[in-house]
Amino acid sequence: METKNKQKTEPKIVGTECADRDCPTHGNLKIRGRTFEGKVTSKFPKRIAIEFERMVYVRKYERYSKSKTKIHARLPVCMEKGISVGDFVKVQECRPLSKIIHFVVVKKIKNKEEIK
């Protein structure tokens, strides 16, 4: 019997390699759990805040009400230039990176101009 070495080859992205260890594509950060899509409300160094609406059931009135949720997510170095305030991004859960950061940006869905 022959055993062949099956190596996992990942596509290389030209010019966007980052040395960030908390990057889900280039680093050693495992992503798992819940995913959310939301609008970027504020941008900080290596972090963004996203906001999205959800429907919450109010038992007393037997109706739904709109509620906004704000989440802080890690912004990898390779995506820093491509994402700005107002963009629509997808975030996914990861291990706790700090007191408030438990999510990481996976990809950019739409620009600020495309949403309007």
N, C-alpha and C positions, 0 to 999 in steps of 0.2 A: 504494500500500500504506500502510496505517495502522500505526503503531507505538504501542502503548499502554505507558505506564509501569507496570510491574508492581512495586509496592513490597512488600517483605516486611513484613507487619504481624504483630507478636507480641502475644499477649494480655497485657494489663496486669493485674497482681495488685494489688488495692487494699489499701493500708496496709502492704504488705510490701516496698516498694521499698527497696533498699539502695544505698549509694554505694560498696560494696566492689568493687574492681576484680578481685579474685580470686574472684568469684562466678560459677558457670557459667551462671546464668539472667539475672542483671542486669549482670554485669561483662564483662570481656574475656578470660575464661579458657576456652580450648578443652579439651574433654575427649575422650579417645581411649583406645584400648587395652582393658585388662582391667577387669572389674567384679567386685566381691565384695559379699556380704551378710554382716553380722556383728552381734554384740551389742556395744554401747558399754560398755567397761570403765572408762574414765576420761575426764573432761572438763576441758579447760584453756581459757584464753582463746584463741579462734579456732582451736582444734584439739581433736580427739577421738582416742582410741585404740579400735580395734575388734578383736575377737577372734573367730575362727571355726575350726571343726575341718575337717580334710581327711584323706583316706586316703593313706598313703604305702606304696609297695610295698617290702618288705624282701627283697632277692634271696636272701640266705643261707637264710632260712626259708621262702621262697616263699609268703609271706602278707602281708597288709596290716596296718598298725598305724595307730592314730589319732594325729594330730599337731595341735597348735594353732598358729595363726599370728596374730601381732599386727601390725596396721598402723596407722600414724598418718595421719590425714586432716585436711584443712583444713575448718573449720566456718564457712560464710559467715554474715555478720552477720544476714541475714534469717531464718536457721534456728536461731539460737542459743537463743532462748526455747523453741522447740518440741521440742528434743532434750535428753534427760537420760540419766543413767547407767542402763543396763538396757534401753534401747530397741533395736529391731532396725532397722538402717539399710542403705542401699545406697550404696556408694562406687565411684567410677570413676577411672581413671588420668588424670593430666594431666602437664604439664611439671613438673620438680622445682621446688618452691616454697621448700624449705630443705633442710638436710642429711638430715632424716628424713621430710619430707612430700612424697610423690609422688602422693597421691590427694586427691580432694575429695568431700564428701558431696553426693549427688545428690538423695536423697529419704529420708523416714522411712517404713518399712514397717509396723511395729507398735509399740505402746506397751509398756511394761514389764508392765502388767497383762494385756494380751492374750496374751503369751507363755506365762504360767503356766497 
